[in-house]
Amino acid sequence: MPYHPNPARYATMQYRRCGRSGLKLPAVSLGLWHNFGDVDVLQNFRATLRRAFDSGVTHFDLANNYGPPPGSAETNFGRILKEDFRGYRDELIISTKAGYHMWEGPYGEWGSRKYLISSLDQSLKRMRLEYVDIFYSHRPDPDTPLEETMGALDQVVRQGKALYVGISNYQPAEAAEAMRILRELGTPCLIHQPKYSMFERWVEDGLLDLLGAEGIGCIPFSPLAQGLLTDKYLHGIPDDSRVAKGVGFLTETQLTPGRLGQVQQLNALAQERGQSLAQMALSWILRDERVTSVLIGASKPDQLSDSLRCLDNLQFSAEELGRIEGILRG
Ligand SMILES: NC(=O)c1ccc[n+]([C@@H]2O[C@H](COP(=O)([O-])OP(=O)(O)OC[C@H]3O[C@@H](n4cnc5c(N)ncnc54)[C@H](OP(=O)(O)O)[C@@H]3O)[C@@H](O)[C@H]2O)c1
């Protein structure tokens, strides 16, 4: 079926300025780490991408290694861009990254100029794009000078292969240094992509303060702790879940009685707020204005729509926040 985007797609989404840049991102963005590889079903992920764009989700996040197999998420996304989103490129913010293992030999991972630039060239070919909107250093490299890694980010912008650059998984001190170098090079860091959820809160120890002070955007990944912060594991392990599929880093060992007890209590609180647990987990992150967008995954279109309804209630009373703290510390 030919795709005609929803004419009302910008009516309900909220857009937030990314730090002090000129770029706005949707408050909810979609990542293609899982569910868009060659092991997945094309009709399903096509429908998820259409649902996203129809709902005002303008930002899609990829990386060289997303799949499986690595690279296939970019290839599949490129196909759908061509078939469905042709003519809408200027309404999309597409990001990709390099940092993790992608090919054999000494130039296939980490943070050298050689790897980053070759990898972006490969990503552009797979996605059939002339440029990406955001190119990230996916992780800091302890063996490459930060000047070289940031210099490569500056270079791809000057080459016209990326419009903006970002960093991911950098701790506050190394993030501050990366931002300083990028600023001096004349290519300011647009955004930081850290892991952040109710169950993973390291960003609260300095990173969010740094990003707020520097005017850099923040797009937390895995805000649902890969599905743990939903009601899906409360009554066993569904066959179509990430844990059952066994393709990623979420395993049954993480479904401890203690964890499930917390999920149960959070789920009850979410219901009191008139939200699903997934919605509450996302609202809880978005209540901080230093967060530009939450970067979610979705294995089906309805899941995405459910998560998007987090935007209906971003307010928390002090009492609710206190109860959440109590559950998370308990
Ligand atoms: N920079 C990095 O190092 C890095 C690392 C990891 C991820 N990321 C980025 O972050 C994105 C999101 O990561 P993630 O997929 O781990 O995020 P997530 O949003 O924490 O988890 C997504 C999973 O949660 C479940 N889910 C989502 N919405 C739901 C709902 N409303 N109700 C019930 N279950 C729901 C689905 O699990 P099922 O599949 O079980 O249905 C879905 O696949 C990635 O695609 C990627 O772009 C970046």
The ligand as an SDF file (V2000), in Angstrom:
LIG
                    3D

 48 52  0  0  0  0  0  0  0  0999 V2000
   23.9360    4.9680   22.6490 N   0  0  0  0  0  0  0  0  0  0  0  0
   23.8930    3.7260   23.0530 C   0  0  0  0  0  0  0  0  0  0  0  0
   24.8860    3.1330   23.4910 O   0  0  0  0  0  0  0  0  0  0  0  0
   22.5700    3.0130   22.9830 C   0  0  0  0  0  0  0  0  0  0  0  0
   22.4110    1.7530   23.6020 C   0  0  0  0  0  0  0  0  0  0  0  0
   21.1580    1.1570   23.5620 C   0  0  0  0  0  0  0  0  0  0  0  0
   20.1120    1.7900   22.9100 C   0  0  0  0  0  0  0  0  0  0  0  0
   20.3130    2.9950   22.2930 N   0  0  0  0  0  0  0  0  0  0  0  0
   19.2100    3.6680   21.5570 C   0  0  0  0  0  0  0  0  0  0  0  0
   18.0540    3.7210   22.3530 O   0  0  0  0  0  0  0  0  0  0  0  0
   16.9660    3.1280   21.6560 C   0  0  0  0  0  0  0  0  0  0  0  0
   15.9780    2.5550   22.6130 C   0  0  0  0  0  0  0  0  0  0  0  0
   16.5840    1.5110   23.3680 O   0  0  0  0  0  0  0  0  0  0  0  0
   15.6890    0.3390   23.9240 P   0  0  0  0  0  0  0  0  0  0  0  0
   15.0330   -0.3450   22.7850 O   0  0  0  0  0  0  0  0  0  0  0  0
   16.5090   -0.4350   24.8780 O   0  0  0  0  0  0  0  0  0  0  0  0
   14.5880    1.2380   24.6930 O   0  0  0  0  0  0  0  0  0  0  0  0
   13.4160    0.9460   25.6990 P   0  0  0  0  0  0  0  0  0  0  0  0
   12.3570    1.9140   25.2860 O   0  0  0  0  0  0  0  0  0  0  0  0
   13.9170    0.9850   27.0850 O   0  0  0  0  0  0  0  0  0  0  0  0
   12.9160   -0.5450   25.4240 O   0  0  0  0  0  0  0  0  0  0  0  0
   12.1760   -0.8630   24.2760 C   0  0  0  0  0  0  0  0  0  0  0  0
   11.4340   -2.1550   24.4930 C   0  0  0  0  0  0  0  0  0  0  0  0
   10.4800   -2.0050   25.5450 O   0  0  0  0  0  0  0  0  0  0  0  0
    9.2750   -2.6470   25.2140 C   0  0  0  0  0  0  0  0  0  0  0  0
    8.2300   -1.6220   25.0980 N   0  0  0  0  0  0  0  0  0  0  0  0
    8.3070   -0.4190   24.4950 C   0  0  0  0  0  0  0  0  0  0  0  0
    7.1830    0.2850   24.6470 N   0  0  0  0  0  0  0  0  0  0  0  0
    6.3510   -0.5010   25.3780 C   0  0  0  0  0  0  0  0  0  0  0  0
    5.0380   -0.3160   25.8590 C   0  0  0  0  0  0  0  0  0  0  0  0
    4.3920    0.8310   25.6450 N   0  0  0  0  0  0  0  0  0  0  0  0
    4.4890   -1.3370   26.5660 N   0  0  0  0  0  0  0  0  0  0  0  0
    5.1550   -2.4730   26.7940 C   0  0  0  0  0  0  0  0  0  0  0  0
    6.4180   -2.7030   26.3450 N   0  0  0  0  0  0  0  0  0  0  0  0
    6.9950   -1.7160   25.6520 C   0  0  0  0  0  0  0  0  0  0  0  0
    9.5190   -3.3770   23.9060 C   0  0  0  0  0  0  0  0  0  0  0  0
    9.9840   -4.6730   24.2580 O   0  0  0  0  0  0  0  0  0  0  0  0
    9.6490   -6.0030   23.4510 P   0  0  0  0  0  0  0  0  0  0  0  0
   10.6150   -5.9920   22.3150 O   0  0  0  0  0  0  0  0  0  0  0  0
    9.9040   -7.0410   24.4620 O   0  0  0  0  0  0  0  0  0  0  0  0
    8.2130   -5.9200   22.9910 O   0  0  0  0  0  0  0  0  0  0  0  0
   10.6030   -2.5610   23.2740 C   0  0  0  0  0  0  0  0  0  0  0  0
   11.3720   -3.2940   22.3450 O   0  0  0  0  0  0  0  0  0  0  0  0
   17.6470    2.1410   20.7320 C   0  0  0  0  0  0  0  0  0  0  0  0
   16.8300    1.7360   19.6440 O   0  0  0  0  0  0  0  0  0  0  0  0
   18.8250    2.9390   20.2890 C   0  0  0  0  0  0  0  0  0  0  0  0
   18.4530    3.8670   19.2850 O   0  0  0  0  0  0  0  0  0  0  0  0
   21.5070    3.6090   22.3380 C   0  0  0  0  0  0  0  0  0  0  0  0
  1  2  1  0
  2  3  2  0
  2  4  1  0
  4  5  1  0
  4 48  2  0
  5  6  2  0
  6  7  1  0
  7  8  2  0
  8  9  1  0
  8 48  1  0
  9 10  1  0
  9 46  1  0
 10 11  1  0
 11 12  1  0
 11 44  1  0
 12 13  1  0
 13 14  1  0
 14 15  2  0
 14 16  1  0
 14 17  1  0
 17 18  1  0
 18 19  2  0
 18 20  1  0
 18 21  1  0
 21 22  1  0
 22 23  1  0
 23 24  1  0
 23 42  1  0
 24 25  1  0
 25 26  1  0
 25 36  1  0
 26 27  1  0
 26 35  1  0
 27 28  2  0
 28 29  1  0
 29 30  1  0
 29 35  2  0
 30 31  1  0
 30 32  2  0
 32 33  1  0
 33 34  2  0
 34 35  1  0
 36 37  1  0
 36 42  1  0
 37 38  1  0
 38 39  2  0
 38 40  1  0
 38 41  1  0
 42 43  1  0
 44 45  1  0
 44 46  1  0
 46 47  1  0
M  CHG  2   8   1  16  -1
M  END
$$$$
